Amino acid sequence: MKNSSSKLTSKDLSKSLRLQKYIADCGFTSRRKAEDLIKQGKVKVNGVISSELGVKVDPVKDVVSIDGQVLDRESIQRHYILMNKPRGVMTTLDDPEGRATVMDYVKEVSERVYPVGRLDYLSEGLLLLTNDGEMANMIMHPSYNITKVYEVKVFGAVNDAILKKLRNGIVFQGHHLKPLTVRVIKQLPSKTWVEFRLGEGRNREIRNICEGCGLTVDKLRRVAIESLSIEDIGPGKYLFLTKKELLKALGMEASGIPVASKRDYISKKKSIQVKKRNFCDKDVFADDTSFRKFRKETYLDASKSLQEMRKKRDNSSRH
């Protein structure tokens, strides 16, 4: 594994900056999470609680602490980790229920790192971890239009009418959720693999789009962020990137400005032309209401019930 780190110069340290940005620069957490910590009254500046987001600090003169831990931006080594998150793992620093988290897979990293964005417990695939708050903010913030690619397996068959609905998107909580592209990449006997490309990438966007169109997600896997992919990285495995490598893969300069030679992720999987497919009476389409019992909120109960039914069927066939 290739490790990489970078330190700030004395010129960088002399600049006065907003408190939440300083916290992010120290690698404690992302700028968004830092804002939450400030609002919660967990941040102190020179021993005094600071709960206002507009406060500025001098990295050289001021002492900033969170829950008693003093932050030191000068000593931070930056890490950029590309992980293939396994299914059934929490994208959090810890879990009160004792479930495995992505942090269990990066215990050898000496510096504190945190996930950039999140993947649901039942989702899997590409996840970045870092202690570079500015980089994390650029990847997560919708204004940077970072393209993320997902492969999603839904219950049932997807015809042209369903595909058009997915491409048109839905209005959810006042926002128009519309993918950049949607295509079918594999048709199984009772399920379908669909590729989504998203620009903004709002929380649970794909699941909300699918459910808004009447579909039920069985599996969700993020395979790429811009040209960065998890090909050849097994579940639970990861590798270190340099900041230069990460910026190149994201197609941007350090300032966040896109470069002219930006590359897209090219999938090896060909599109299936659903218009040309002849569906039969036995095909159950993906928007059939019978699949809703397998949605995330009832997934575990439904899976357990299905396993019990199969067990009873197997036992009866033996007698």
C-alpha positions in Angstrom: 0.0 0.0 0.0 1.2 3.5 -0.8 0.9 6.1 1.9 0.9 9.8 1.4 0.9 12.8 3.6 1.3 16.6 3.4 1.9 19.3 5.9 0.9 23.0 5.8 3.5 25.8 5.4 4.0 28.7 7.8 2.3 30.9 5.2 -0.8 28.8 5.3 -0.8 28.9 9.1 -0.8 32.7 9.3 -4.2 33.1 7.7 -7.2 33.8 9.9 -10.1 31.5 9.0 -13.6 30.4 10.0 -13.7 28.1 13.0 -15.5 25.2 11.1 -12.9 25.4 8.3 -10.0 25.3 10.8 -11.6 22.2 12.5 -11.8 20.5 9.0 -8.3 21.5 8.2 -7.1 19.8 11.4 -8.6 16.6 10.1 -11.0 16.2 13.0 -14.1 15.9 10.8 -15.7 17.4 7.7 -16.7 21.1 7.6 -20.4 20.2 7.7 -19.9 18.0 10.8 -17.7 20.7 12.4 -20.6 23.1 12.0 -22.8 20.7 14.0 -20.2 20.4 16.7 -20.1 24.2 17.0 -23.8 24.4 17.3 -23.8 21.7 19.9 -21.4 23.7 22.1 -18.7 21.1 21.9 -16.0 23.5 20.6 -13.9 25.9 22.7 -11.7 28.7 21.5 -9.1 29.7 24.1 -11.0 27.8 26.8 -14.4 29.5 26.0 -17.3 27.7 24.3 -17.9 29.1 20.8 -21.3 28.2 19.4 -21.4 30.7 16.5 -20.5 29.7 13.0 -19.1 33.1 12.0 -16.3 33.1 14.5 -12.7 33.3 13.0 -9.6 32.0 14.5 -5.9 32.6 14.1 -4.2 29.2 13.7 -1.0 30.5 15.2 -2.4 32.4 18.3 -5.7 30.7 19.1 -6.2 27.3 20.8 -9.2 25.3 19.6 -10.4 22.2 21.4 -13.2 19.7 21.0 -14.4 17.7 24.0 -11.0 18.5 25.7 -8.9 17.5 22.7 -6.7 20.3 21.5 -6.4 20.6 17.7 -3.0 21.1 16.0 -3.3 21.8 12.3 0.5 21.9 11.8 1.1 18.3 12.9 -1.6 16.7 10.8 -0.6 14.2 8.1 -3.2 14.0 5.4 -4.5 10.5 4.4 -6.7 9.6 1.4 -8.1 6.1 1.5 -10.1 4.3 -1.2 -12.2 1.5 0.3 -14.6 -1.1 -1.0 -17.1 -1.0 1.8 -18.7 -4.4 2.4 -22.5 -4.8 2.8 -23.7 -4.9 6.4 -21.1 -2.4 7.7 -21.9 1.0 9.2 -20.4 4.1 7.6 -19.8 5.7 11.0 -17.0 6.2 13.4 -18.7 4.0 16.0 -22.1 2.3 16.4 -24.0 2.2 19.7 -25.5 -1.2 18.7 -22.1 -2.7 18.4 -22.3 -3.4 14.6 -19.1 -3.4 12.5 -18.1 0.0 11.1 -15.8 1.0 8.3 -13.3 2.2 11.0 -12.8 -1.5 12.0 -11.1 -2.0 8.6 -8.6 0.9 8.9 -7.2 0.3 12.3 -3.6 0.5 11.1 -4.0 4.1 10.1 -2.5 6.1 13.0 -4.2 9.4 12.2 -7.9 10.0 12.8 -9.8 9.6 9.4 -13.5 9.7 8.7 -15.8 8.7 5.9 -16.5 11.1 3.1 -20.3 11.0 2.8 -21.9 7.7 3.6 -23.2 4.4 2.2 -26.2 2.8 4.0 -25.8 -0.3 6.1 -27.1 -2.5 3.3 -25.2 -0.7 0.6 -21.7 -1.4 -0.5 -18.9 -0.2 -2.7 -16.6 2.8 -3.1 -16.1 4.8 0.0 -13.4 7.5 0.5 -11.9 8.2 4.0 -9.7 11.1 4.8 -8.7 13.7 7.4 -8.6 16.5 4.8 -11.7 18.5 5.5 -11.5 20.7 2.4 -11.2 17.7 0.1 -14.1 16.0 1.8 -16.2 19.1 1.4 -15.4 19.3 -2.4 -16.4 15.7 -2.9 -19.7 15.9 -0.9 -20.9 19.4 -1.8 -23.5 19.4 -4.6 -22.0 22.6 -6.1 -18.9 20.7 -7.3 -21.0 18.3 -9.4 -18.9 15.2 -8.7 -20.3 12.3 -10.7 -21.0 9.1 -8.8 -21.8 5.8 -10.5 -24.0 3.1 -8.9 -25.1 -0.4 -9.9 -28.5 -1.2 -8.4 -30.3 -4.5 -8.4 -34.1 -4.1 -8.3 -36.8 -6.8 -7.9 -38.6 -7.6 -11.1 -38.2 -6.8 -14.8 -37.6 -3.3 -16.1 -39.3 -2.3 -19.3 -39.1 0.9 -21.4 -41.9 2.6 -19.5 -40.2 2.0 -16.1 -36.8 3.1 -17.5 -38.3 6.4 -18.7 -39.8 7.1 -15.3 -36.4 6.5 -13.6 -34.7 8.8 -16.1 -37.3 11.6 -15.5 -36.8 11.4 -11.8 -39.1 12.4 -9.0 -39.9 15.4 -6.8 -39.0 14.6 -3.2 -39.3 17.0 -0.3 -39.2 19.9 -2.7 -36.2 18.7 -4.7 -36.3 17.3 -8.2 -34.2 14.1 -8.0 -33.1 13.3 -11.5 -30.2 11.0 -12.5 -27.7 12.1 -15.1 -28.2 8.7 -16.9 -29.9 5.4 -16.2 -29.4 2.2 -18.2 -30.1 -1.5 -17.8 -26.9 -3.6 -17.7 -28.2 -7.0 -16.8 -31.5 -8.8 -16.8 -31.9 -11.8 -14.4 -34.9 -14.2 -14.3 -36.6 -12.2 -11.5 -34.4 -9.1 -10.9 -32.7 -6.4 -13.0 -29.3 -4.6 -12.6 -29.5 -0.9 -13.4 -26.7 1.6 -13.6 -27.3 5.1 -12.2 -25.1 8.2 -12.6 -25.7 11.0 -10.2 -24.4 14.6 -10.1 -25.6 16.1 -6.8 -25.9 12.8 -5.0 -28.3 13.7 -2.2 -28.8 11.4 0.8 -30.6 8.1 -0.2 -31.3 9.6 -3.7 -31.3 6.4 -5.6 -33.5 4.6 -3.1 -35.9 7.5 -3.1 -36.0 7.7 -6.9 -36.6 3.9 -7.1 -39.3 3.9 -4.5 -40.9 7.0 -6.0 -41.2 5.1 -9.3 -42.6 2.1 -7.5 -39.5 0.0 -7.5 -37.8 -1.9 -4.7 -34.0 -2.0 -4.3 -32.4 -5.4 -3.5 -28.7 -4.4 -3.7 -26.9 -1.1 -4.2 -23.3 -0.8 -5.0 -21.3 2.4 -5.7 -18.7 1.5 -8.3 -17.1 4.9 -9.1 -16.7 8.5 -8.2 -15.7 10.3 -11.4 -12.9 8.1 -12.9 -12.0 6.6 -9.5 -13.3 3.0 -9.2 -13.1 0.0 -7.0 -12.1 -2.4 -9.7 -9.6 -5.0 -8.4 -10.3 -3.9 -4.7 -12.1 -6.7 -2.8 -14.8 -6.0 -0.2 -13.3 -4.7 3.0 -10.0 -3.9 1.3 -8.5 -0.5 0.7 -5.5 1.4 -0.7 -3.9 4.7 -0.1 -3.9 7.5 -2.6 -1.8 10.7 -2.8 -3.7 14.0 -3.0 -2.4 14.4 -6.5 -3.8 11.0 -7.6 -7.2 11.7 -6.0 -7.5 15.2 -7.6 -6.5 13.7 -11.0 -9.1 11.0 -10.7 -11.8 13.5 -9.7 -10.8 15.7 -12.6 -10.1 18.9 -10.6 -7.5 21.2 -9.4 -6.7 21.7 -5.7 -9.0 24.8 -5.8 -11.9 22.6 -6.9 -12.0 24.0 -10.5 -12.5 21.2 -13.1 -9.6 20.5 -15.4 -9.9 20.4 -19.2 -8.8 16.8 -19.4 -11.4 15.4 -17.0 -12.0 11.7 -17.5 -15.3 9.8 -17.0 -15.6 6.3 -15.6 -16.1 3.8 -18.4 -18.0 0.7 -17.5 -17.2 -2.6 -19.2 -20.8 -3.6 -19.0 -22.9 -3.1 -22.1 -26.4 -1.6 -22.1 -29.4 -3.9 -22.6 -32.0 -2.5 -25.0 -35.2 -3.2 -23.2 -37.2 -1.9 -26.1 -36.1 -4.9 -28.1 -36.8 -7.4 -25.4 -39.9 -9.6 -25.7 -41.5 -9.8 -22.3 -43.9 -12.7 -21.6 -46.8 -13.2 -19.2 -44.6 -14.8 -16.6 -42.5 -11.6 -16.3 -43.3 -9.6 -13.2 -42.4 -5.9 -13.7 -40.3 -4.0 -11.2 -43.1 -1.7 -10.1 -45.3 -4.5 -8.9 -46.5 -3.8 -5.4 -45.7 -7.4 -4.3 -42.0 -6.4 -4.0 -42.5 -3.7 -1.5 -42.2 -6.1 1.4 -38.5 -6.3 0.6 -37.8 -2.6 1.0 -35.1 -1.5 3.4 -37.4 -0.8 6.4 -38.8 -4.3 6.2 -35.9 -6.1 4.6 -34.6 -8.0 7.6 -38.1 -9.2 8.6 -39.0 -10.2 5.1 -35.7 -12.0 4.6 -36.1 -13.9 7.9 -39.7 -14.9 6.9 -38.5 -16.1 3.5 -35.8 -18.2 5.1 -38.3 -19.8 7.4 -40.6 -20.6 4.5 -37.8 -22.2 2.6 -36.7 -24.2 5.7 -40.3 -25.5 6.1 -40.5 -26.4 2.5 -37.2 -28.2 2.6 -38.3 -30.1 5.7 -41.6 -31.1 4.2 -39.9 -32.4 1.0 -37.7 -34.7 3.0 -40.6 -36.5 4.7 
